Amino acid sequence: MDHIQTSRYADSGVDIDKGNKFISNIKPLVAATFRRGVLTDIGGFGGLFAIGGDRFTDPVLVSSTDGVGTKLKIASLCNKHDTIGIDLVAMCVNDIVVSGAQPLFFLDYFAIGKLDLEIATDVIKGIAKGCEIAKCSLIGGETAEMPGLYHEKDYDLAGFVVGIAERDKIIDGSEIKVGDKLIGLTSSGVHSNGYSLVRKICFEELGLSVNDHVAELGCALGEELLRPTRIYVETLLNLFKNFKVRGLSHITGGGFTDNIPRILPKGTKVHIHKGSWPVLPIFDFLQKNGKISQEEMYRTFNCGIGMVLIVDARIVEDVTQQLIALGESPYVIGEVAARKEDEELVEYVD
């Protein structure tokens, strides 16, 4: 009898055995993030997390999802993949802590053309590190090997976080009043937004490589551009214990111009004082070499401020002192003002 040639899934470029090996490799990384409430090990069909009703009177779940964008291309160019996961976690957890929520658990989606165990493990290392910083548990995820859709080592990331807050302690900006002060918390650099423009300026227009040392930055370009997004969770949760924060804005894509208005009540605007915080060298470098207007800088990049708090003017000094004690370098960068209908929501003043 003639032998019949059979096809296997691996022949199409999807290696199930390698996927199982990957799960085995990352189990210790994931387990290190587990906190009270995790009920399942990684590898099941779903992750279970017990909220613990005794700890909350009227709990509200708060969720967010995000990605890292084209910063992934920088990681690939540098062949360094162990910090990009921190960015992924940061983009998600920073978006829920602004509501006053404590992150509980995180899930990731990792899609790649051909599973590379070293790259994939490094990515998960970064995600696990981000979860440790944010004090949340990595309880599951999905690894998708998709030849034909992605080039072999090209990959994409998405993250999903669920947190919890007491209903009466949710921060939604509704209590913001004219005269309140804006406090800015510093960023580590570009964070995870605006990288399509960054890449255009640095690689297409200036012809630089990630290995080129840039005098203005004091390091290689790739090192600067890969600095992980700051995670503000621990600082803010500690601050909430002692002070009432009326509004918080995570400065991501859209910069100050588009993000701060998301929390402002009707009839209010903010004045941001130019020069009230130190602008990091990377932003001066991008603005100068990209010939970017100041208006566009404020709408594209964080310009050195990754999180903005709005507080009652009467407690601004006490709040800044606690922030300093928590290791921050806070700056009072503006105030809330009354707004007429035809006025801008964010005004930049000298």
GITAGI-V226524 format. One line per field, one symbol per residue. ss: DSSP state (H for helix, E for strand, - for the rest). psi: psi as a letter, one per 40 degrees, with the letter a starting at -180 (. if undefined). burial: 1 if it has 9 or more other ideal C-beta (glycine too) atoms within 8 Angstrom, else 0. A space follows every 50 residues. Layout:
# GITAGI-V226524
ss: ???
psi: ???
burial: ???
This chain:
# GITAGI-V226524
ss: --------HHHH---HHHHHHHHHHHHHHHH------E----------E- --HHH---EEEEEEEEE---HHHHHHHH-----HHHHHHHHHHHHHH--- -EEEEEEEEEEE----HHHHHHHHHHHHHHHHHH--EEEEEEEEE-E--E ----EEEEEEEEEEEEHHH-----------EEEEEE--------HHHHHH HHHHH-------EE----EEHHHHH-------HHHHHHHH------EEEE ----HHHHHHHHH----EEEEEE-------HHHHHHHHHH---HHHHHHH ----EEEEEEE-HHHHHHHHHHHHH-----EEEEEEEE-------EEEE-
psi: hihhhiiidddeehgddddddddddedddddeehihdheiiieadihhhh dgdeeidgihhhiiiiaeaedddddddefheeeddddddddddddddeee ihhdiiiihhhidhhhdddddddddddddddddefihheiahhhhgiddi ideiiiiiihihaiihdeehheedehiheiihhhhiiebebfiedddddd dddddefiidehhhdddeiiddddeehihiheddddddddddihhdiihh gaheadddddeeehiheiiihhhieeihhidddddddddefhiddddeed iefehehhihihdeeddddddddddeeigihheaihiihideiidhhhi.
burial: 00000000010010100110111001101110100011010100001010 10000100110111011110111111110111111111111111111111 11111111111111111011111111111111111111111010111001 00111111111111110001101001100111111111111111101111 11101001010001001001111111011111111111110010111111 11001111111011000111111001100101111110110101001111 11111111111110110011011101010111111110100000111100
